[in-house]
Amino acid sequence: MVKTIKRDKLRDVVATQIKSYIVAANMKSGDRLPTETELAERFGVSRLSLREATKALEFIGIVEARQGRGLTVGRVDMARVTEYLGFHPALQGVPSDELIDTRVLIETGVLPHVARRMAEDASIYESLNAINNSLRRARSLRRWVELDIAFHRGLIEASGLSPLLAFGDLLAVFFGRFRESVKMARWKQGIETHQQIIDALRAGEIAPAGDGLRRHIESHREPLRSGE
């Protein structure tokens, strides 16, 4: 018995084929793709199915449809990727322990890049230090959460590895689950740890910065397990 492919599944298949075509052809942002008719013939689908696939890719910036130019390779819109992933139902059930592990991996992994760029540009330290000073003056948990997210996002951004920002923002959405349980003592300790991390990075001491950051992130694990 032959199984028919649902339209939404066909759209995903065609979208994957388009991405594979772009990679195989070593295409760059701004390069023109074949016409809709040519792509539909290449993939053996209708122009309607092809258009549904390109619309999905256009949403996150992989392709762009321009009047008079047809389809071109676009630039991925990291903000839209973050928005999509952050609220994707399949990710809402990810265990918090996995989120902590992922955050440790990403944030400690960028530290060598941050230290190198900080040595070249003093404003990076000044910016992170300013956020941490604002944290000291915070008087509400809501404001503290906003600034804490800004600090860690700033740390990732300081690496210069812009694709990682999407993952940093994604984690910030999920960490909203349990940051509301942060107590004042843990809040103050976190501020001091932030300071130790950026001071170590400014001194080029990556290992101590990484150890401090790892402990700082993993400090969320026990309250989650104990239900604090």
Buried (B, 14 or more C-beta within 10 A) or exposed (E): EEEEEEEEEBBBBBBEBBBEBBEEEEBEEEEEBBEBEEBBEEBEBEEEBBBBBBEBBBEBBBBBBEEEEBBBBBEBBBEEBBBBBBEEEEBEEEEBEEBBBBBBEBBBBBBBBBBBBBBEEEEBBEBBBEBBEBBEEBEEBEEBBBBBBBBBBBBBBBBBBEEBBBBBBBBBBBBEEBBEEBEEEEBEBBBEBBBBBBBBBBEEBBEBBBBBBBEBBBBBBEBBEEEE
